[in-house]
Amino acid sequence: MPYVVTDDLPPSVRRHLPPHAQEIYLAAFNNAWAEYAGSARREEIAHRVAWAAVKTQYVKAGDQWVPRERG
């Protein structure tokens, strides 16, 4: 099920990610949801894609997700 707003994201995502990272997660999840429409593992794949998208711009430091430093 695609998400409309970040408040619709799973509680574990909302609890751990900052607002911008939640927006990245939501967009990536929704895109993957549409792309993998024929897959029996659609939801699992969409969550994996969403986390991968977040990890391109954020890194976990201790128990917090912080923006990656751009060099």
N, CA, C, O and CB atoms as a CASP TS submission, in Angstrom:
PFRMAT TS
TARGET T0000
AUTHOR 0000-0000-0000
METHOD Language model
MODEL 1
PARENT N/A
ATOM      1  N   MET     1       0.825  -1.175   0.000  1.00  0.00           N
ATOM      2  CA  MET     1       0.000   0.000   0.000  1.00  0.00           C
ATOM      3  C   MET     1       0.875   1.247   0.000  1.00  0.00           C
ATOM      4  O   MET     1       1.677   1.434   0.915  1.00  0.00           O
ATOM      5  CB  MET     1      -0.942  -0.006   1.199  1.00  0.00           C
ATOM      6  N   PRO     2       0.740   2.082  -0.987  1.00  0.00           N
ATOM      7  CA  PRO     2       1.546   3.301  -1.003  1.00  0.00           C
ATOM      8  C   PRO     2       1.129   4.250   0.122  1.00  0.00           C
ATOM      9  O   PRO     2       0.008   4.189   0.627  1.00  0.00           O
ATOM     10  CB  PRO     2       1.421   4.006  -2.364  1.00  0.00           C
ATOM     11  N   TYR     3       2.039   5.106   0.490  1.00  0.00           N
ATOM     12  CA  TYR     3       1.787   6.063   1.567  1.00  0.00           C
ATOM     13  C   TYR     3       1.485   7.437   0.973  1.00  0.00           C
ATOM     14  O   TYR     3       2.118   7.844  -0.002  1.00  0.00           O
ATOM     15  CB  TYR     3       3.001   6.140   2.533  1.00  0.00           C
ATOM     16  N   VAL     4       0.527   8.147   1.552  1.00  0.00           N
ATOM     17  CA  VAL     4       0.131   9.464   1.060  1.00  0.00           C
ATOM     18  C   VAL     4       0.972  10.557   1.719  1.00  0.00           C
ATOM     19  O   VAL     4       1.470  11.456   1.042  1.00  0.00           O
ATOM     20  CB  VAL     4      -1.369   9.709   1.321  1.00  0.00           C
ATOM     21  N   VAL     5       1.125  10.478   3.023  1.00  0.00           N
ATOM     22  CA  VAL     5       1.900  11.458   3.784  1.00  0.00           C
ATOM     23  C   VAL     5       2.813  10.721   4.755  1.00  0.00           C
ATOM     24  O   VAL     5       2.616   9.537   5.028  1.00  0.00           O
ATOM     25  CB  VAL     5       0.964  12.447   4.545  1.00  0.00           C
ATOM     26  N   THR     6       3.816  11.429   5.276  1.00  0.00           N
ATOM     27  CA  THR     6       4.767  10.767   6.176  1.00  0.00           C
ATOM     28  C   THR     6       4.102  10.252   7.452  1.00  0.00           C
ATOM     29  O   THR     6       4.602   9.311   8.067  1.00  0.00           O
ATOM     30  CB  THR     6       5.889  11.726   6.541  1.00  0.00           C
ATOM     31  N   ASP     7       2.990  10.849   7.854  1.00  0.00           N
ATOM     32  CA  ASP     7       2.273  10.337   9.031  1.00  0.00           C
ATOM     33  C   ASP     7       1.719   8.939   8.797  1.00  0.00           C
ATOM     34  O   ASP     7       1.367   8.249   9.753  1.00  0.00           O
ATOM     35  CB  ASP     7       1.136  11.280   9.408  1.00  0.00           C
ATOM     36  N   ASP     8       1.634   8.511   7.541  1.00  0.00           N
ATOM     37  CA  ASP     8       1.146   7.174   7.208  1.00  0.00           C
ATOM     38  C   ASP     8       2.248   6.118   7.281  1.00  0.00           C
ATOM     39  O   ASP     8       1.952   4.924   7.267  1.00  0.00           O
ATOM     40  CB  ASP     8       0.533   7.179   5.821  1.00  0.00           C
ATOM     41  N   LEU     9       3.495   6.531   7.357  1.00  0.00           N
ATOM     42  CA  LEU     9       4.610   5.580   7.390  1.00  0.00           C
ATOM     43  C   LEU     9       4.532   4.717   8.645  1.00  0.00           C
ATOM     44  O   LEU     9       3.918   5.112   9.636  1.00  0.00           O
ATOM     45  CB  LEU     9       5.964   6.323   7.334  1.00  0.00           C
ATOM     46  N   PRO    10       5.154   3.539   8.604  1.00  0.00           N
ATOM     47  CA  PRO    10       5.165   2.686   9.799  1.00  0.00           C
ATOM     48  C   PRO    10       5.776   3.440  10.992  1.00  0.00           C
ATOM     49  O   PRO    10       6.693   4.242  10.814  1.00  0.00           O
ATOM     50  CB  PRO    10       5.959   1.377   9.525  1.00  0.00           C
ATOM     51  N   PRO    11       5.278   3.186  12.178  1.00  0.00           N
ATOM     52  CA  PRO    11       5.806   3.868  13.372  1.00  0.00           C
ATOM     53  C   PRO    11       7.322   3.731  13.530  1.00  0.00           C
ATOM     54  O   PRO    11       7.984   4.674  13.963  1.00  0.00           O
ATOM     55  CB  PRO    11       5.129   3.324  14.607  1.00  0.00           C
ATOM     56  N   SER    12       7.866   2.583  13.190  1.00  0.00           N
ATOM     57  CA  SER    12       9.314   2.400  13.337  1.00  0.00           C
ATOM     58  C   SER    12      10.095   3.349  12.435  1.00  0.00           C
ATOM     59  O   SER    12      11.176   3.804  12.807  1.00  0.00           O
ATOM     60  CB  SER    12       9.700   0.955  13.025  1.00  0.00           C
ATOM     61  N   VAL    13       9.569   3.648  11.273  1.00  0.00           N
ATOM     62  CA  VAL    13      10.222   4.590  10.365  1.00  0.00           C
ATOM     63  C   VAL    13      10.083   6.010  10.911  1.00  0.00           C
ATOM     64  O   VAL    13      11.060   6.759  10.955  1.00  0.00           O
ATOM     65  CB  VAL    13       9.617   4.491   8.938  1.00  0.00           C
ATOM     66  N   ARG    14       8.896   6.372  11.318  1.00  0.00           N
ATOM     67  CA  ARG    14       8.652   7.729  11.835  1.00  0.00           C
ATOM     68  C   ARG    14       9.465   8.004  13.097  1.00  0.00           C
ATOM     69  O   ARG    14       9.943   9.120  13.299  1.00  0.00           O
ATOM     70  CB  ARG    14       7.159   7.927  12.129  1.00  0.00           C
ATOM     71  N   ARG    15       9.621   6.992  13.941  1.00  0.00           N
ATOM     72  CA  ARG    15      10.357   7.160  15.201  1.00  0.00           C
ATOM     73  C   ARG    15      11.845   7.395  14.977  1.00  0.00           C
ATOM     74  O   ARG    15      12.474   8.158  15.710  1.00  0.00           O
ATOM     75  CB  ARG    15      10.166   5.940  16.081  1.00  0.00           C
ATOM     76  N   HIS    16      12.405   6.744  13.970  1.00  0.00           N
ATOM     77  CA  HIS    16      13.852   6.741  13.802  1.00  0.00           C
ATOM     78  C   HIS    16      14.392   7.739  12.786  1.00  0.00           C
ATOM     79  O   HIS    16      15.533   8.183  12.919  1.00  0.00           O
ATOM     80  CB  HIS    16      14.281   5.396  13.413  1.00  0.00           C
ATOM     81  N   LEU    17      13.619   8.101  11.790  1.00  0.00           N
ATOM     82  CA  LEU    17      14.145   8.966  10.738  1.00  0.00           C
ATOM     83  C   LEU    17      13.725  10.419  10.915  1.00  0.00           C
ATOM     84  O   LEU    17      12.596  10.697  11.320  1.00  0.00           O
ATOM     85  CB  LEU    17      13.691   8.467   9.388  1.00  0.00           C
ATOM     86  N   PRO    18      14.632  11.347  10.611  1.00  0.00           N
ATOM     87  CA  PRO    18      14.252  12.760  10.629  1.00  0.00           C
ATOM     88  C   PRO    18      13.270  13.050   9.480  1.00  0.00           C
ATOM     89  O   PRO    18      13.150  12.245   8.557  1.00  0.00           O
ATOM     90  CB  PRO    18      15.515  13.669  10.515  1.00  0.00           C
ATOM     91  N   PRO    19      12.579  14.176   9.530  1.00  0.00           N
ATOM     92  CA  PRO    19      11.542  14.471   8.528  1.00  0.00           C
ATOM     93  C   PRO    19      11.992  14.357   7.070  1.00  0.00           C
ATOM     94  O   PRO    19      11.276  13.773   6.256  1.00  0.00           O
ATOM     95  CB  PRO    19      11.027  15.844   8.757  1.00  0.00           C
ATOM     96  N   HIS    20      13.152  14.897   6.724  1.00  0.00           N
ATOM     97  CA  HIS    20      13.600  14.818   5.325  1.00  0.00           C
ATOM     98  C   HIS    20      13.833  13.371   4.907  1.00  0.00           C
ATOM     99  O   HIS    20      13.485  12.985   3.791  1.00  0.00           O
ATOM    100  CB  HIS    20      14.888  15.635   5.124  1.00  0.00           C
ATOM    101  N   ALA    21      14.409  12.584   5.778  1.00  0.00           N
ATOM    102  CA  ALA    21      14.640  11.167   5.471  1.00  0.00           C
ATOM    103  C   ALA    21      13.315  10.425   5.321  1.00  0.00           C
ATOM    104  O   ALA    21      13.210   9.501   4.514  1.00  0.00           O
ATOM    105  CB  ALA    21      15.497  10.506   6.572  1.00  0.00           C
ATOM    106  N   GLN    22      12.312  10.819   6.084  1.00  0.00           N
ATOM    107  CA  GLN    22      10.982  10.219   5.936  1.00  0.00           C
ATOM    108  C   GLN    22      10.403  10.518   4.556  1.00  0.00           C
ATOM    109  O   GLN    22       9.763   9.659   3.949  1.00  0.00           O
ATOM    110  CB  GLN    22      10.032  10.737   7.032  1.00  0.00           C
ATOM    111  N   GLU    23      10.628  11.732   4.063  1.00  0.00           N
ATOM    112  CA  GLU    23      10.151  12.092   2.729  1.00  0.00           C
ATOM    113  C   GLU    23      10.836  11.260   1.658  1.00  0.00           C
ATOM    114  O   GLU    23      10.201  10.834   0.694  1.00  0.00           O
ATOM    115  CB  GLU    23      10.381  13.576   2.463  1.00  0.00           C
ATOM    116  N   ILE    24      12.136  11.028   1.829  1.00  0.00           N
ATOM    117  CA  ILE    24      12.886  10.180   0.898  1.00  0.00           C
ATOM    118  C   ILE    24      12.314   8.770   0.936  1.00  0.00           C
ATOM    119  O   ILE    24      12.075   8.164  -0.108  1.00  0.00           O
ATOM    120  CB  ILE    24      14.404  10.166   1.246  1.00  0.00           C
ATOM    121  N   TYR    25      12.097   8.255   2.130  1.00  0.00           N
ATOM    122  CA  TYR    25      11.552   6.907   2.306  1.00  0.00           C
ATOM    123  C   TYR    25      10.200   6.784   1.606  1.00  0.00           C
ATOM    124  O   TYR    25       9.966   5.833   0.860  1.00  0.00           O
ATOM    125  CB  TYR    25      11.411   6.569   3.808  1.00  0.00           C
ATOM    126  N   LEU    26       9.318   7.744   1.846  1.00  0.00           N
ATOM    127  CA  LEU    26       7.975   7.717   1.274  1.00  0.00           C
ATOM    128  C   LEU    26       8.035   7.701  -0.253  1.00  0.00           C
ATOM    129  O   LEU    26       7.366   6.886  -0.888  1.00  0.00           O
ATOM    130  CB  LEU    26       7.160   8.926   1.761  1.00  0.00           C
ATOM    131  N   ALA    27       8.819   8.581  -0.839  1.00  0.00           N
ATOM    132  CA  ALA    27       8.910   8.655  -2.306  1.00  0.00           C
ATOM    133  C   ALA    27       9.485   7.376  -2.899  1.00  0.00           C
ATOM    134  O   ALA    27       8.976   6.864  -3.896  1.00  0.00           O
ATOM    135  CB  ALA    27       9.769   9.849  -2.726  1.00  0.00           C
ATOM    136  N   ALA    28      10.546   6.861  -2.284  1.00  0.00           N
ATOM    137  CA  ALA    28      11.167   5.639  -2.797  1.00  0.00           C
ATOM    138  C   ALA    28      10.234   4.442  -2.641  1.00  0.00           C
ATOM    139  O   ALA    28      10.129   3.611  -3.543  1.00  0.00           O
ATOM    140  CB  ALA    28      12.493   5.370  -2.076  1.00  0.00           C
ATOM    141  N   PHE    29       9.565   4.355  -1.509  1.00  0.00           N
ATOM    142  CA  PHE    29       8.629   3.249  -1.292  1.00  0.00           C
ATOM    143  C   PHE    29       7.531   3.276  -2.347  1.00  0.00           C
ATOM    144  O   PHE    29       7.235   2.255  -2.968  1.00  0.00           O
ATOM    145  CB  PHE    29       8.015   3.320   0.126  1.00  0.00           C
ATOM    146  N   ASN    30       6.927   4.447  -2.551  1.00  0.00           N
ATOM    147  CA  ASN    30       5.822   4.554  -3.504  1.00  0.00           C
ATOM    148  C   ASN    30       6.271   4.225  -4.930  1.00  0.00           C
ATOM    149  O   ASN    30       5.541   3.569  -5.673  1.00  0.00           O
ATOM    150  CB  ASN    30       5.223   5.961  -3.458  1.00  0.00           C
ATOM    151  N   ASN    31       7.468   4.678  -5.313  1.00  0.00           N
ATOM    152  CA  ASN    31       7.978   4.344  -6.644  1.00  0.00           C
ATOM    153  C   ASN    31       8.203   2.848  -6.797  1.00  0.00           C
ATOM    154  O   ASN    31       7.838   2.262  -7.816  1.00  0.00           O
ATOM    155  CB  ASN    31       9.277   5.093  -6.919  1.00  0.00           C
ATOM    156  N   ALA    32       8.801   2.230  -5.789  1.00  0.00           N
ATOM    157  CA  ALA    32       9.048   0.788  -5.851  1.00  0.00           C
ATOM    158  C   ALA    32       7.736   0.009  -5.819  1.00  0.00           C
ATOM    159  O   ALA    32       7.609  -1.025  -6.476  1.00  0.00           O
ATOM    160  CB  ALA    32       9.951   0.346  -4.689  1.00  0.00           C
ATOM    161  N   TRP    33       6.770   0.500  -5.063  1.00  0.00           N
ATOM    162  CA  TRP    33       5.462  -0.153  -4.994  1.00  0.00           C
ATOM    163  C   TRP    33       4.845  -0.239  -6.391  1.00  0.00           C
ATOM    164  O   TRP    33       4.297  -1.272  -6.777  1.00  0.00           O
ATOM    165  CB  TRP    33       4.517   0.612  -4.031  1.00  0.00           C
ATOM    166  N   ALA    34       4.940   0.841  -7.129  1.00  0.00           N
ATOM    167  CA  ALA    34       4.388   0.872  -8.494  1.00  0.00           C
ATOM    168  C   ALA    34       5.221   0.003  -9.434  1.00  0.00           C
ATOM    169  O   ALA    34       4.673  -0.711 -10.274  1.00  0.00           O
ATOM    170  CB  ALA    34       4.333   2.325  -9.025  1.00  0.00           C
ATOM    171  N   GLU    35       6.531   0.064  -9.292  1.00  0.00           N
ATOM    172  CA  GLU    35       7.421  -0.670 -10.199  1.00  0.00           C
ATOM    173  C   GLU    35       7.310  -2.181 -10.043  1.00  0.00           C
ATOM    174  O   GLU    35       7.418  -2.909 -11.030  1.00  0.00           O
ATOM    175  CB  GLU    35       8.851  -0.248  -9.966  1.00  0.00           C
ATOM    176  N   TYR    36       7.099  -2.660  -8.838  1.00  0.00           N
ATOM    177  CA  TYR    36       7.061  -4.103  -8.574  1.00  0.00           C
ATOM    178  C   TYR    36       5.631  -4.617  -8.390  1.00  0.00           C
ATOM    179  O   TYR    36       5.390  -5.525  -7.594  1.00  0.00           O
ATOM    180  CB  TYR    36       7.890  -4.430  -7.332  1.00  0.00           C
ATOM    181  N   ALA    37       4.710  -4.046  -9.108  1.00  0.00           N
ATOM    182  CA  ALA    37       3.289  -4.396  -8.983  1.00  0.00           C
ATOM    183  C   ALA    37       3.016  -5.882  -9.182  1.00  0.00           C
ATOM    184  O   ALA    37       2.088  -6.416  -8.576  1.00  0.00           O
ATOM    185  CB  ALA    37       2.481  -3.606  -9.979  1.00  0.00           C
ATOM    186  N   GLY    38       3.784  -6.548  -9.999  1.00  0.00           N
ATOM    187  CA  GLY    38       3.532  -7.959 -10.278  1.00  0.00           C
ATOM    188  C   GLY    38       4.219  -8.931  -9.344  1.00  0.00           C
ATOM    189  O   GLY    38       4.053 -10.143  -9.487  1.00  0.00           O
ATOM    190  N   SER    39       4.983  -8.432  -8.393  1.00  0.00           N
ATOM    191  CA  SER    39       5.762  -9.309  -7.518  1.00  0.00           C
ATOM    192  C   SER    39       4.974  -9.728  -6.281  1.00  0.00           C
ATOM    193  O   SER    39       4.251  -8.928  -5.688  1.00  0.00           O
ATOM    194  CB  SER    39       7.050  -8.618  -7.098  1.00  0.00           C
ATOM    195  N   ALA    40       5.126 -10.981  -5.907  1.00  0.00           N
ATOM    196  CA  ALA    40       4.494 -11.479  -4.683  1.00  0.00           C
ATOM    197  C   ALA    40       5.156 -10.867  -3.450  1.00  0.00           C
ATOM    198  O   ALA    40       4.556 -10.829  -2.376  1.00  0.00           O
ATOM    199  CB  ALA    40       4.570 -13.019  -4.622  1.00  0.00           C
ATOM    200  N   ARG    41       6.412 -10.382  -3.607  1.00  0.00           N
ATOM    201  CA  ARG    41       7.161  -9.787  -2.495  1.00  0.00           C
ATOM    202  C   ARG    41       7.180  -8.260  -2.603  1.00  0.00           C
ATOM    203  O   ARG    41       8.109  -7.610  -2.125  1.00  0.00           O
ATOM    204  CB  ARG    41       8.602 -10.334  -2.465  1.00  0.00           C
ATOM    205  N   ARG    42       6.176  -7.712  -3.216  1.00  0.00           N
ATOM    206  CA  ARG    42       6.096  -6.289  -3.519  1.00  0.00           C
ATOM    207  C   ARG    42       6.373  -5.393  -2.308  1.00  0.00           C
ATOM    208  O   ARG    42       7.204  -4.488  -2.390  1.00  0.00           O
ATOM    209  CB  ARG    42       4.737  -5.973  -4.073  1.00  0.00           C
ATOM    210  N   GLU    43       5.703  -5.630  -1.211  1.00  0.00           N
ATOM    211  CA  GLU    43       5.863  -4.768  -0.037  1.00  0.00           C
ATOM    212  C   GLU    43       7.270  -4.881   0.545  1.00  0.00           C
ATOM    213  O   GLU    43       7.882  -3.872   0.893  1.00  0.00           O
ATOM    214  CB  GLU    43       4.824  -5.124   1.031  1.00  0.00           C
ATOM    215  N   GLU    44       7.776  -6.092   0.650  1.00  0.00           N
ATOM    216  CA  GLU    44       9.128  -6.302   1.168  1.00  0.00           C
ATOM    217  C   GLU    44      10.152  -5.573   0.295  1.00  0.00           C
ATOM    218  O   GLU    44      11.037  -4.890   0.811  1.00  0.00           O
ATOM    219  CB  GLU    44       9.456  -7.811   1.235  1.00  0.00           C
ATOM    220  N   ILE    45      10.033  -5.717  -1.000  1.00  0.00           N
ATOM    221  CA  ILE    45      10.956  -5.060  -1.923  1.00  0.00           C
ATOM    222  C   ILE    45      10.857  -3.546  -1.787  1.00  0.00           C
ATOM    223  O   ILE    45      11.876  -2.857  -1.753  1.00  0.00           O
ATOM    224  CB  ILE    45      10.668  -5.485  -3.372  1.00  0.00           C
ATOM    225  N   ALA    46       9.642  -3.031  -1.711  1.00  0.00           N
ATOM    226  CA  ALA    46       9.454  -1.577  -1.609  1.00  0.00           C
ATOM    227  C   ALA    46      10.106  -1.033  -0.335  1.00  0.00           C
ATOM    228  O   ALA    46      10.705   0.042  -0.362  1.00  0.00           O
ATOM    229  CB  ALA    46       7.948  -1.223  -1.629  1.00  0.00           C
ATOM    230  N   HIS    47       9.995  -1.760   0.774  1.00  0.00           N
ATOM    231  CA  HIS    47      10.641  -1.308   2.016  1.00  0.00           C
ATOM    232  C   HIS    47      12.161  -1.341   1.874  1.00  0.00           C
ATOM    233  O   HIS    47      12.845  -0.433   2.346  1.00  0.00           O
ATOM    234  CB  HIS    47      10.200  -2.187   3.211  1.00  0.00           C
ATOM    235  N   ARG    48      12.691  -2.375   1.232  1.00  0.00           N
ATOM    236  CA  ARG    48      14.145  -2.468   1.040  1.00  0.00           C
ATOM    237  C   ARG    48      14.656  -1.331   0.156  1.00  0.00           C
ATOM    238  O   ARG    48      15.695  -0.733   0.438  1.00  0.00           O
ATOM    239  CB  ARG    48      14.520  -3.828   0.419  1.00  0.00           C
ATOM    240  N   VAL    49      13.927  -1.044  -0.901  1.00  0.00           N
ATOM    241  CA  VAL    49      14.297   0.054  -1.796  1.00  0.00           C
ATOM    242  C   VAL    49      14.252   1.377  -1.035  1.00  0.00           C
ATOM    243  O   VAL    49      15.141   2.214  -1.190  1.00  0.00           O
ATOM    244  CB  VAL    49      13.354   0.103  -3.029  1.00  0.00           C
ATOM    245  N   ALA    50      13.226   1.565  -0.220  1.00  0.00           N
ATOM    246  CA  ALA    50      13.085   2.807   0.540  1.00  0.00           C
ATOM    247  C   ALA    50      14.253   3.000   1.512  1.00  0.00           C
ATOM    248  O   ALA    50      14.807   4.095   1.606  1.00  0.00           O
ATOM    249  CB  ALA    50      11.756   2.811   1.307  1.00  0.00           C
ATOM    250  N   TRP    51      14.625   1.945   2.229  1.00  0.00           N
ATOM    251  CA  TRP    51      15.757   2.057   3.148  1.00  0.00           C
ATOM    252  C   TRP    51      17.044   2.336   2.382  1.00  0.00           C
ATOM    253  O   TRP    51      17.869   3.133   2.828  1.00  0.00           O
ATOM    254  CB  TRP    51      15.904   0.775   3.984  1.00  0.00           C
ATOM    255  N   ALA    52      17.223   1.696   1.249  1.00  0.00           N
ATOM    256  CA  ALA    52      18.424   1.936   0.439  1.00  0.00           C
ATOM    257  C   ALA    52      18.484   3.395  -0.010  1.00  0.00           C
ATOM    258  O   ALA    52      19.559   3.995  -0.033  1.00  0.00           O
ATOM    259  CB  ALA    52      18.449   0.996  -0.790  1.00  0.00           C
ATOM    260  N   ALA    53      17.345   3.960  -0.364  1.00  0.00           N
ATOM    261  CA  ALA    53      17.300   5.365  -0.781  1.00  0.00           C
ATOM    262  C   ALA    53      17.681   6.285   0.373  1.00  0.00           C
ATOM    263  O   ALA    53      18.425   7.247   0.182  1.00  0.00           O
ATOM    264  CB  ALA    53      15.899   5.727  -1.306  1.00  0.00           C
ATOM    265  N   VAL    54      17.182   6.000   1.549  1.00  0.00           N
ATOM    266  CA  VAL    54      17.527   6.802   2.726  1.00  0.00           C
ATOM    267  C   VAL    54      19.028   6.739   2.972  1.00  0.00           C
ATOM    268  O   VAL    54      19.656   7.756   3.267  1.00  0.00           O
ATOM    269  CB  VAL    54      16.752   6.311   3.977  1.00  0.00           C
ATOM    270  N   LYS    55      19.601   5.550   2.850  1.00  0.00           N
ATOM    271  CA  LYS    55      21.023   5.360   3.148  1.00  0.00           C
ATOM    272  C   LYS    55      21.943   6.054   2.154  1.00  0.00           C
ATOM    273  O   LYS    55      23.137   6.192   2.423  1.00  0.00           O
ATOM    274  CB  LYS    55      21.344   3.892   3.178  1.00  0.00           C
ATOM    275  N   THR    56      21.419   6.496   1.010  1.00  0.00           N
ATOM    276  CA  THR    56      22.261   7.263   0.087  1.00  0.00           C
ATOM    277  C   THR    56      22.504   8.675   0.594  1.00  0.00           C
ATOM    278  O   THR    56      23.492   9.306   0.218  1.00  0.00           O
ATOM    279  CB  THR    56      21.622   7.314  -1.295  1.00  0.00           C
ATOM    280  N   GLN    57      21.614   9.178   1.443  1.00  0.00           N
ATOM    281  CA  GLN    57      21.747  10.550   1.928  1.00  0.00           C
ATOM    282  C   GLN    57      21.908  10.661   3.443  1.00  0.00           C
ATOM    283  O   GLN    57      22.264  11.723   3.954  1.00  0.00           O
ATOM    284  CB  GLN    57      20.556  11.341   1.505  1.00  0.00           C
ATOM    285  N   TYR    58      21.651   9.578   4.156  1.00  0.00           N
ATOM    286  CA  TYR    58      21.743   9.581   5.620  1.00  0.00           C
ATOM    287  C   TYR    58      22.571   8.395   6.087  1.00  0.00           C
ATOM    288  O   TYR    58      22.640   7.363   5.419  1.00  0.00           O
ATOM    289  CB  TYR    58      20.336   9.544   6.264  1.00  0.00           C
ATOM    290  N   VAL    59      23.192   8.558   7.236  1.00  0.00           N
ATOM    291  CA  VAL    59      23.960   7.487   7.853  1.00  0.00           C
ATOM    292  C   VAL    59      23.560   7.429   9.327  1.00  0.00           C
ATOM    293  O   VAL    59      23.262   8.450   9.947  1.00  0.00           O
ATOM    294  CB  VAL    59      25.511   7.713   7.683  1.00  0.00           C
ATOM    295  N   LYS    60      23.561   6.227   9.865  1.00  0.00           N
ATOM    296  CA  LYS    60      23.207   6.074  11.270  1.00  0.00           C
ATOM    297  C   LYS    60      24.443   6.331  12.125  1.00  0.00           C
ATOM    298  O   LYS    60      25.477   5.684  11.957  1.00  0.00           O
ATOM    299  CB  LYS    60      22.624   4.658  11.548  1.00  0.00           C
ATOM    300  N   ALA    61      24.321   7.282  13.041  1.00  0.00           N
ATOM    301  CA  ALA    61      25.399   7.622  13.970  1.00  0.00           C
ATOM    302  C   ALA    61      24.869   7.358  15.366  1.00  0.00           C
ATOM    303  O   ALA    61      24.080   8.136  15.901  1.00  0.00           O
ATOM    304  CB  ALA    61      25.877   9.123  13.803  1.00  0.00           C
ATOM    305  N   GLY    62      25.306   6.263  15.947  1.00  0.00           N
ATOM    306  CA  GLY    62      24.747   5.860  17.237  1.00  0.00           C
ATOM    307  C   GLY    62      23.317   5.405  17.032  1.00  0.00           C
ATOM    308  O   GLY    62      23.063   4.437  16.315  1.00  0.00           O
ATOM    309  N   ASP    63      22.384   6.102  17.660  1.00  0.00           N
ATOM    310  CA  ASP    63      20.976   5.725  17.496  1.00  0.00           C
ATOM    311  C   ASP    63      20.202   6.756  16.670  1.00  0.00           C
ATOM    312  O   ASP    63      18.971   6.743  16.643  1.00  0.00           O
ATOM    313  CB  ASP    63      20.316   5.557  18.867  1.00  0.00           C
ATOM    314  N   GLN    64      20.938   7.653  15.993  1.00  0.00           N
ATOM    315  CA  GLN    64      20.281   8.686  15.190  1.00  0.00           C
ATOM    316  C   GLN    64      20.722   8.612  13.735  1.00  0.00           C
ATOM    317  O   GLN    64      21.845   8.212  13.430  1.00  0.00           O
ATOM    318  CB  GLN    64      20.579  10.077  15.757  1.00  0.00           C
ATOM    319  N   TRP    65      19.816   9.006  12.841  1.00  0.00           N
ATOM    320  CA  TRP    65      20.140   9.117  11.425  1.00  0.00           C
ATOM    321  C   TRP    65      20.499  10.561  11.146  1.00  0.00           C
ATOM    322  O   TRP    65      19.723  11.471  11.438  1.00  0.00           O
ATOM    323  CB  TRP    65      18.957   8.643  10.523  1.00  0.00           C
ATOM    324  N   VAL    66      21.690  10.772  10.574  1.00  0.00           N
ATOM    325  CA  VAL    66      22.170  12.117  10.279  1.00  0.00           C
ATOM    326  C   VAL    66      22.535  12.218   8.808  1.00  0.00           C
ATOM    327  O   VAL    66      22.884  11.214   8.187  1.00  0.00           O
ATOM    328  CB  VAL    66      23.381  12.478  11.167  1.00  0.00           C
ATOM    329  N   PRO    67      22.460  13.433   8.235  1.00  0.00           N
ATOM    330  CA  PRO    67      22.813  13.592   6.818  1.00  0.00           C
ATOM    331  C   PRO    67      24.273  13.201   6.584  1.00  0.00           C
ATOM    332  O   PRO    67      25.149  13.475   7.404  1.00  0.00           O
ATOM    333  CB  PRO    67      22.568  15.050   6.356  1.00  0.00           C
ATOM    334  N   ARG    68      24.505  12.556   5.447  1.00  0.00           N
ATOM    335  CA  ARG    68      25.888  12.227   5.059  1.00  0.00           C
ATOM    336  C   ARG    68      26.623  13.512   4.727  1.00  0.00           C
ATOM    337  O   ARG    68      26.047  14.461   4.195  1.00  0.00           O
ATOM    338  CB  ARG    68      25.921  11.244   3.841  1.00  0.00           C
ATOM    339  N   GLU    69      27.891  13.520   5.049  1.00  0.00           N
ATOM    340  CA  GLU    69      28.717  14.669   4.681  1.00  0.00           C
ATOM    341  C   GLU    69      29.064  14.559   3.217  1.00  0.00           C
ATOM    342  O   GLU    69      29.497  13.508   2.744  1.00  0.00           O
ATOM    343  CB  GLU    69      30.002  14.751   5.550  1.00  0.00           C
ATOM    344  N   ARG    70      28.873  15.642   2.510  1.00  0.00           N
ATOM    345  CA  ARG    70      29.212  15.687   1.084  1.00  0.00           C
ATOM    346  C   ARG    70      30.585  16.291   0.934  1.00  0.00           C
ATOM    347  O   ARG    70      30.884  17.341   1.503  1.00  0.00           O
ATOM    348  CB  ARG    70      28.165  16.498   0.272  1.00  0.00           C
ATOM    349  N   GLY    71      31.425  15.614   0.158  1.00  0.00           N
ATOM    350  CA  GLY    71      32.783  16.100   0.039  1.00  0.00           C
ATOM    351  C   GLY    71      33.152  16.566  -1.255  1.00  0.00           C
ATOM    352  O   GLY    71      34.287  16.999  -1.454  1.00  0.00           O
TER
END
